[in-house]
Amino acid sequence: MSLSMVCHRSRFSFPAALLALFALVLCGMPSGASAQEPNAPIRTADAAESDSEEASEEGRHELNLSLSHAHVPSGASDTGRTEWLTVAGWGFNYNYWLNSRWAVGVHTDLTIESLVVVVDGDESDEGFIRRSRPVAPALMLSWKPANAWTVSAGAGREFDPEGDLNLFRVGAEFGRPLSAGWEATAGAAIDIRPSAHGTLMFSLGLSRRF
């Protein structure tokens, strides 16, 4: 079969560099950052109110711009065989913090390369899906279990000229403060498209809270 759309592959070891930077950021986190003191007091309504006041002081709005790399286990090679592909992209996230622990927002991934995906291992003509620089926004609920960590989950839709797909997204992010309102972030996320394929994404970004 002749594929009219050729998958673009990175000519440098960007995934390895991204993973290395991600590991360095994680290793820099203090070992006791997420540990709770044995004799910590039980949280009360006053503590919840304090969380809300803290969110107001830091700013309830958050914008994040990131450089990402998506790994696609079910990509298609030039010959039409299944192979692992990596494609570059950008991430644009907005969060509204309800308090210091919970936020709602829209997280959007923009893939800047085109690819062909094999669905359910079917390498016949009918088993291929072409994706042409898709845009994938998702409505997300985020929870911050510790000062440096945020986990998120939600659902959205991937928009593409070749056809739109529903998706579910889960992710985790580590942040390191740089200055007032600014934070460097490293994250990982999984997109699950029930009718097609899944992707694993790693990202490095910069966040601004106001």
C-alpha positions, 0 to 999 in steps of 0.5 A: 500500500502507498501512503500519501502522507509520510510520518515525520521523524525527529532527527535528533534524540529529543525524547532522550533529552526530554526524559533526562531533563524530566528526571533531573527536575524530579531528582531536585525535589526535596525528599520530604516535600510530599510527606505529612508530619506524623502529628499534623493536625486534622484539617478543619473548615478553617483550614479549608478557608485558609486554602481558598485565601492562599489561592487568592493570594497566589492568583486563581488564574494559571497559564502554561506553555509547554514543549511536548513530545508524544509517543505513539506505539501504534504508528505506521511506518513508510511501508505500512507496518506498525512501529513506535513513532514520536511526534513533537507538539505544543501544550497550552493549558489554562487552569482556574484554581478554586482553592490551593488544592483544586482547579478546573481548566482547559488543556490543549495539545497541538501536534505540529507533525503529521502521522499515520496510525494503525488501528487495532493492529489492522495493517490493511487499507481500512486499518489506517488513520491519518492525522494532520497536525491535530488539535486536542483540547480537554476539560480537566479537573486538577488536584494538588496533593503536595506543593510541587505535584499536580494530577489531572484527569478529564475528557475532550476531543481531538480535531483533525481535517481527517476526522475528529476523535473523542479522548480521555486524558490523565496526567501528572505534573511537577513544578519548581518555583522560579520567582513570584508567579512563575514556575518551571514544569515537567509533566507526563500524560496519557491520551486514550482514544476509545475508537482509535489509538493512545499516546504517551506525552512528556512535556517541559514548560513554563507556567504563570499564575496571576 
